[in-house]
Amino acid sequence: MKQTIFLWIGILFFCELVRAEDSSRLWLRYDTGADARIVCEQSSPILDIAVSELKNAWQGGGQVTLQIRPASPWDELGEEGYTLRSSGQNREVTITSAGEKGLLYGAYHLLRLQESGADLYADQEFTEKPAYNLRILNHWDNLDGTIERGYAGHSLWQWDELPGTLSPRYRQYARANASVGINATVLNNVNANPRILSTDYLRKVQALAAVFRPYGIQVFLSINFSTPSELGGLATSDPLDPAVCRWWETKVKEIYDLIPDFGGFLVKANSEGLPGPHDFGRTHVDGANMLAAALKPYNGIVMWRAFVYEPGDDDRAKQAYQEFMPFDGQFRDNVIIQVKNGPVDFQPREPFSPLFGAMQQTPVMPELQITQEYTGFSNHLCFLAPMWKEVLESDTWQQGEGSTVARVTDGSVYPQSLTAIAGVANTGDDVNWCGHPFAQANWYAFGRLAWDHTLTSQQIADEWLAQTFSLYKAGETETDNSRAVLLHAQLTRMMLDSHEAVVDYMMPLGLHHLFAFGHHYGPEPWCDLPGARPDWLPRYYHRADREGLGFDRSATGSNAVAQYHAPLNALYGNMDSCPDELILWFHHMPWDYVLGTGRTLWDELCYWYNRGVEEVRGFQKVWDQAERYVDDKRFRQVQHRLKIQARDAVWWRDACLLYFRTFSRLPIPYELERPVHELKDMMEYRIDITNFECPPYGFTK
């Protein structure tokens, strides 16, 4: 009798463990132990992983064959591309590639098809190759274990334990990246500590590179430009000083002796107080080319960030273009300029940076932000694929219609051999990696778009949901599974609408940078800190006054529109033709200006803010329907965060509308919901940044 009781207790405990999913498996939730028949005549660390993944998880029956085909000068797929053919009659699949990495990516593609519910037995063929050569995560991890703009715990990298102790999460991280085609990683913060290039730390980096290498992942490092003086003891870090050049050559040789496939350097220089070539009267070209010369013998590259701006009277949105356009064509061929998606700083919505397409003789790479610095941290559900698609599909018109941001950076328009795209990572040591269960979708989406930017946001959301949440239950009735199909569609729509909702309740109609100073979480459009730089404060951007709202970047204002190619300069520069979603980015508009909807600017602003609140409340209703289909732990985690998001949306709406109303002096349309806060109370809030999970209870006065 006791044995039976203990058996049932054990079974119930096991079932509860299964039910209490911790999200650590990300989208790689394959059933293992399939013992599939996999044929691969060659063996290597990369191929062995591909075989192992398929052998343990492929449920399609038949045989899967992995083949390296002879390299050919006519092979357009390269060593990372692959062809996947399936025969329904024989239940056989063949994956071929000119390189081992291609077979690994092909294996993950096959498993993705399986987990997404594709027909595995049809006669079909897929030919895939990556859009960009380098598909890279930028980690903003510090050597002390903190992460700048990280909202999922501390750094994955246990520097104090390396190189002797290797966390199993390093391999899991590499596996997750490889599964979506990410092939490179920058381990440390762009605000780099010079110690990362010390021999002790390079041996730690060497240990990580060894874990990542079998998954096809190259390691890069962010460097501090003053490292020769701060670490090497030189009197200067002047890029034209021969001793400095020799120091870098020696250091680069040391790195490649330890890590033969090291990728190169990411550099933030003369930006936000960091050192750079300007400190010595030199240019970005001087600094980048000096580093590029040291890396060139090893096929290393320099990713030089264009995120630079100086305090002054000119529009911050213009400064990267002004700084870099005069140098187009002067950089060495192993330098690529890394440009944030918009001209200011990862705002919930910006127009694309005018540097895209304008620099025609220098490779340029987009930098996207996966971590949600400006979109609600790990508290808010915000699927970023639609935002990134909006940028990548924006037409620059630099070479006529069709010169999209994606095509001018992936080698389609300009014949550049070096192409890349970067995403600022959102990973941390939280069990679920990303803080919010749905934030995992942004890591996934970046990898998929970096591989193929023609994928739609819906395709990516569908894939991720199918792999991450098992809504369909074996043994359920047809009616129940029909409901699961409907729920999947509703959750997909919730993801697709989430970014627009965030824009609506934070900064609609082109408003930007209304965040509280420093941490960028909540609204503080009234922020005015004595002594602070004007372009670090919201008033610099919204410019609200009795006459109207918005930043005039037309020809009568800062003339930032002139940096865009025709016809965009005319489109953006005219109030009547500028798209509503960007109109306050480019224009200071009268409160009573009538938009295309027939509503005044003030009324339209009120409607957009209110719509954002209602959209998030709708997400709560959709998610609550998932309770019977999703494990308890993940269901409660998402439900809890949606409650926070709904409260935050009201906070944003009330703070912004009540503040702007002090200028417009107009009533909020009576058919809309009334504010529930008092402006004077909100202006006294000070957010407790140690307690972001509990707004408004994390506030102090």
Steps between C-alpha positions, in 0.01 A plus 500: 500500500782742595678423173184588306460828690862594444466410132201729459675778693796464265277507193316809624830670585634424153181630338529822703860542386386462141215742562733752667692586184782745575552633143868405503463292184402805298359393162709180498240285673551188290394161624828311523589133470363461148802290390446606139708356215752768403771446242808722479820360355721761663564595859597829665387692810244695292372198306482289815267759654279502189480120506431491873220759480325308222561159651342601830211710372403414141158329507443483126604139446702387204856622464667840512825533304748782551738556209787739438492582131820601320567872507440676171567857386142502372353399835296802613404345833847516653610295797205602717224448245335165443246307297244283677307243295235264629339202332153422626489155341821377663483721806855609433659840547832614355681814613796615293741790543846607396589544869448342838319804637247470219417145606457613862261777396318258271454256788346771715277605211368145472424485871336843483270372226414200715421703810301754299266231372613497136421207271814289534406243239437719197743517209658838555825691475634794695803700396625743762795731546552779752430860401798629698849353543512592869191462717623619832383553857646799682510434873514802728639284781752646744792320661339534845203289385252785452335568165439850372136515391456138602171390654549127550743476788877504487739409222520147363878527510647390832832677459621412849454127425647502150699342345497208744124461543261500205133551572268264307308812398783600265427202281125557526552862396706396198243239403214751515692745281594236243139383480398840356815564298686745726870444433689756710499662843661804661550395861535833677352848528576764239586716801799271525737440789862488374562191716311286248820497291726391785653157461299365793170602342603389153549148640145519634378612157695211346303255716166646390607499135575128528144434620344712226715381208320167438178700458656719230526808724791745481602711797555877480594748772410862567811705566577822679696731271733607782611142576864555386547763771266360766602135468826514307662786690567712191509876528229538236235311302538722193412279201775655287773447759733217382531358852121482529474323163763247610318444829179414318683273255657310790171475688311379192764231440460386861123474452526295181762270653239414762188521280585433132144573383459820702269738312629846585407812694187705566585861580304778668727804478454869581143430602339583835833576661694196377852554362571497130718642225355851543683519832822518299380723219438198275194380310277194509680385186837523675377296795311235306767450235777460758310215664403356163866486395586297810213257438536467122767222495261279699184585302363689800263794466419826677139589574514874568183643654346813355319579827676831557362837594640806670323762712416803294233697326448267205238225489632180658317297235728650232836444662591143402439586135701821529785316670534202265389603153819701430702179558310277259751299297796572729470198729700180440310208349482312832317786674121507519302788653240384753194727490204495738170447323394860562685831521454553877506195728286185469175688561173301476458658158748698293547557131794302365845654534583702186848343500345185355551515127669840511839342576557326169872422513515374860325191634229589751327258739171549687506489879169395656416485870362169622515595866199721578674811630232729363207260464414405856797290611404140581162614634332587169406263223641660186575277202763694309493326161243748358718791610810350338308411183377860481862618501645232272223548242523880502599625157803731508456587129879537479513293180141548398191322623573171675823611670373385838709509816529122478617502139752783540662313791484135388706544180205504260531868398865577570764235416644470849657168599472575873140496623374480855210570734516531879249466781559622856436184700228459762638192675594468865536231764126485575375144465290602201793693347310819410287600800162507323405167336395688187830692490654173379311560176712809432826304525346244266364764262834677470669176396235414246497849342880514498490175301209600275362854523223412252323291765183664625441584863206262497711211373750557778233535769326184379827305506597618846159438654474150353843406633473671838142433614344160437139606466385178334453211741512132407172332585302824503168518317478648154311794650777567752769492235290727278498745789878463523530589132290811561702587809826467303363750248396739777841478671673562168286809448577614857873475424466681169299784656716538810764736361241740364323491836822597679552790259139610550510518881858634520576736212255504209507718189879523492561616857827366640728491803239594762656255748598556859865602525761226520310172506254561213208314656212734566372837370653828608426752224544782753853391602733797543828431680722804556836449334391202290566499127191625315498200264474265798170657606149447359428871445772510237294255294132580558535882507147546631382859529179700480508485119554128451711186534786324323853553367521708182743314275357650180685750283382777733634317804813286544464380137573139594269408211778608262699192603238277335499435125218625280208444511526434875635845582192660347264238645630539855552875467135586435241476778232401253693202360707384797368165632297545819718253690806726451343844480619631838848368428528737204263786588401734780127499439221727623268336752202570274660369179250263333647163399373265232263334748310827536615540860724774633853416610397520867199273459700256289768485767236418761350228281836335433597496868162358596521237225830376643340447841207312349731283290691377804177425684403295198826304529401406855172358376672296230765362732249398768348262246834316487480382862388145419750466215819632663691374803420681823837668552530665162131588498531683833824672399344646187173583674686686776702704251194587294345645815809715550492604135133598522569718805807650334301581187254705707793668677658593166173627354408709803848644550542610140149626432464688829842660450442597137156629594672771706614638163203418274241603761253280318267236645555131453219383269207413724439162341845379615589358839588757766851516654527323836815680621574855605781671309652651815525154656663346193751783480613410853545127428851363520525148365668242719721339236554194723129418487384532140267202533260691722405834348335711626602350834867536411461878510618734770449871547 
